[in-house]
Amino acid sequence: VSVTIADGQTLTQNVTVYQNDMTITGSIKDENGSTVSNVFMQVFATNKTGGWQNATINQSNGTYSMSVSSAVDPWNLGYFVDPQTGYFSERLTDSSVSGNSGDTISKDITLRKADATISGTVLDGDGLPMANVFVFADNRSGDQDRKDAEFHGPMFMNDNTTDSNGRFSISVPHDTYFVGAAIP
């Protein structure tokens, strides 16, 4: 609920909350369809009203379950996975969830592993290495304005900073990437 209040004014505002009456469950899978276990991860759901629910993965069997309200759907799923595991968080291509009171909706999540590395050196116009430059790899096309970016599967972006010799290394899942750099 958005409110505007003037200096010194007292405002009373009602806020409506809705009961969680729908369940979203799923399994965490790798690209081969095998269950991923023993990985710290959180799945979350958000909606256009600002609602947020989350679930921590049951690491022993790679499943999750969360309760949400059917009164304020659709919900959009996302997740965070610990990058130390070799898996990376990505935007889900099919993240929308809608249902009715009492429904249990299953949404499995597929994780991709960083199985490739992009490395190189950032040089200035004179061919000298540049330290502390932000370098990124993005699997959307290299269009300057990025409005019409083409995706090669789920969107993936990772980054790193060059070392004192201008070298960088970025772990990525195998794909085609646009690599760029930015100076702070």
C-alpha positions as CSV (number, residue, x, y, z in Angstrom):
1,V,0.0,0.0,0.0
2,S,1.4,3.4,-1.0
3,V,0.7,6.3,1.3
4,T,1.7,10.0,1.3
5,I,2.0,11.8,4.5
6,A,2.8,15.4,5.3
7,D,5.2,16.7,8.0
8,G,3.4,16.5,11.4
9,Q,0.4,14.6,10.0
10,T,-0.8,11.3,11.6
11,L,-2.1,8.7,9.1
12,T,-4.0,5.5,9.7
13,Q,-3.8,2.9,7.0
14,N,-5.3,-0.6,6.7
15,V,-3.1,-3.3,5.1
16,T,-4.7,-6.5,3.9
17,V,-2.9,-9.8,4.3
18,Y,-3.9,-13.1,2.8
19,Q,-3.7,-16.6,4.1
20,N,-1.2,-19.0,2.6
21,D,-3.5,-21.6,1.0
22,M,-1.5,-23.0,-1.9
23,T,1.8,-24.9,-2.0
24,I,4.6,-24.8,-4.5
25,T,6.9,-27.8,-4.4
26,G,9.7,-29.2,-6.6
27,S,12.9,-30.9,-7.0
28,I,16.3,-29.5,-7.9
29,K,17.8,-31.2,-11.0
30,D,21.0,-31.0,-13.0
31,E,21.1,-30.7,-16.8
32,N,20.9,-34.5,-17.1
33,G,17.7,-34.7,-15.0
34,S,19.5,-36.1,-12.0
35,T,18.5,-34.9,-8.5
36,V,21.0,-32.4,-7.0
37,S,21.5,-32.9,-3.3
38,N,23.9,-31.6,-0.6
39,V,23.9,-28.1,-2.1
40,F,22.9,-25.0,-0.1
41,M,20.2,-23.2,-2.1
42,Q,17.1,-21.1,-1.5
43,V,14.0,-20.9,-3.7
44,F,11.8,-17.7,-3.5
45,A,8.5,-16.6,-4.9
46,T,7.5,-12.9,-5.5
47,N,4.4,-11.3,-6.9
48,K,3.3,-7.9,-8.2
49,T,1.9,-6.8,-4.8
50,G,5.4,-7.1,-3.2
51,G,4.8,-10.5,-1.6
52,W,7.8,-12.6,-0.9
53,Q,8.0,-16.2,0.3
54,N,11.0,-18.5,0.4
55,A,12.0,-22.0,1.1
56,T,15.4,-23.5,1.9
57,I,16.3,-26.7,0.0
58,N,16.2,-30.0,1.8
59,Q,19.8,-30.8,1.0
60,S,19.4,-34.5,1.7
61,N,16.9,-35.1,-1.1
62,G,17.1,-31.9,-3.3
63,T,13.5,-30.8,-2.8
64,Y,11.7,-27.7,-1.6
65,S,8.2,-26.7,-0.5
66,M,6.7,-23.3,0.3
67,S,3.2,-22.0,1.1
68,V,1.8,-18.9,-0.8
69,S,-1.5,-17.2,-1.1
70,S,-3.6,-18.0,-4.2
71,A,-5.4,-14.6,-3.7
72,V,-2.4,-12.7,-5.0
73,D,-1.0,-14.8,-7.8
74,P,0.7,-15.2,-10.2
75,W,3.9,-15.8,-8.2
76,N,7.3,-15.8,-9.9
77,L,10.0,-18.2,-8.8
78,G,13.6,-17.5,-8.5
79,Y,16.5,-19.0,-6.6
80,F,19.9,-18.5,-5.1
81,V,22.5,-21.3,-5.1
82,D,25.9,-21.1,-3.4
83,P,28.4,-20.5,-6.3
84,Q,31.1,-22.4,-4.4
85,T,29.2,-25.6,-5.5
86,G,30.0,-25.0,-9.1
87,Y,26.3,-24.2,-9.9
88,F,25.1,-20.7,-10.7
89,S,21.9,-18.8,-10.2
90,E,20.0,-18.0,-13.4
91,R,16.7,-16.4,-14.3
92,L,14.1,-19.2,-14.7
93,T,12.6,-19.3,-18.2
94,D,9.2,-20.7,-16.8
95,S,8.9,-19.0,-13.5
96,S,5.2,-18.1,-13.3
97,V,2.9,-20.0,-10.9
98,S,-0.8,-19.6,-10.5
99,G,-3.4,-21.8,-8.7
100,N,-6.3,-22.0,-6.5
101,S,-6.8,-22.5,-2.7
102,G,-5.7,-26.0,-1.7
103,D,-3.6,-26.6,-4.9
104,T,-0.1,-28.1,-4.7
105,I,1.8,-27.1,-7.8
106,S,5.1,-28.8,-8.7
107,K,7.9,-26.7,-10.3
108,D,11.3,-28.4,-10.7
109,I,14.3,-26.3,-11.1
110,T,17.2,-27.2,-13.3
111,L,20.7,-26.0,-12.4
112,R,23.6,-25.6,-14.8
113,K,27.1,-26.1,-13.7
114,A,30.0,-23.9,-14.6
115,D,31.9,-26.3,-16.8
116,A,33.9,-23.9,-18.8
117,T,36.2,-20.9,-18.3
118,I,36.6,-17.7,-20.2
119,S,40.0,-16.0,-19.5
120,G,42.1,-13.3,-21.1
121,T,43.9,-10.0,-20.5
122,V,42.4,-6.5,-20.7
123,L,44.8,-4.1,-22.4
124,D,44.7,-0.3,-22.8
125,G,45.1,1.4,-26.2
126,D,48.9,1.1,-25.9
127,G,48.7,-2.6,-25.3
128,L,49.5,-2.3,-21.6
129,P,47.6,-4.6,-19.1
130,M,44.9,-2.9,-17.0
131,A,44.4,-3.8,-13.4
132,N,41.0,-3.7,-11.5
133,V,38.8,-3.6,-14.6
134,F,35.3,-5.2,-14.3
135,V,34.9,-7.9,-17.0
136,F,31.7,-9.8,-17.7
137,A,30.4,-12.6,-19.8
138,D,26.7,-12.5,-20.8
139,N,24.9,-15.0,-23.0
140,R,22.6,-12.4,-24.5
141,S,23.6,-11.0,-27.8
142,G,26.1,-8.1,-27.9
143,D,23.5,-5.4,-29.0
144,Q,24.6,-2.0,-27.8
145,D,21.2,-1.1,-26.3
146,R,20.4,-4.7,-25.2
147,K,16.6,-4.1,-25.5
148,D,16.3,-6.9,-28.2
149,A,18.9,-9.2,-26.7
150,E,18.7,-12.8,-28.0
151,F,18.9,-15.6,-25.5
152,H,20.7,-18.9,-26.0
153,G,18.6,-20.7,-23.3
154,P,18.4,-19.3,-19.8
155,M,20.0,-15.9,-19.3
156,F,23.4,-16.2,-17.7
157,M,25.9,-13.6,-16.6
158,N,29.0,-13.8,-14.5
159,D,31.8,-11.4,-13.8
160,N,35.2,-10.9,-12.3
161,T,37.9,-8.2,-12.0
162,T,41.3,-8.2,-13.6
163,D,44.4,-8.8,-11.5
164,S,47.4,-6.5,-11.3
165,N,48.6,-8.0,-14.7
166,G,45.2,-7.3,-16.4
167,R,44.3,-11.0,-16.4
168,F,40.8,-12.3,-15.7
169,S,39.0,-15.7,-15.5
170,I,35.3,-16.2,-15.5
171,S,33.6,-19.6,-14.8
172,V,30.5,-20.2,-17.0
173,P,28.3,-23.0,-18.2
174,H,29.1,-23.9,-21.9
175,D,27.3,-21.5,-24.2
176,T,28.0,-18.5,-26.5
177,Y,28.8,-15.3,-24.6
178,F,29.2,-11.6,-25.2
179,V,32.3,-10.5,-23.2
180,G,32.8,-6.9,-22.2
181,A,34.7,-4.8,-19.8
182,A,34.1,-1.6,-17.8
183,I,36.4,0.8,-16.0
184,P,35.1,2.1,-12.7
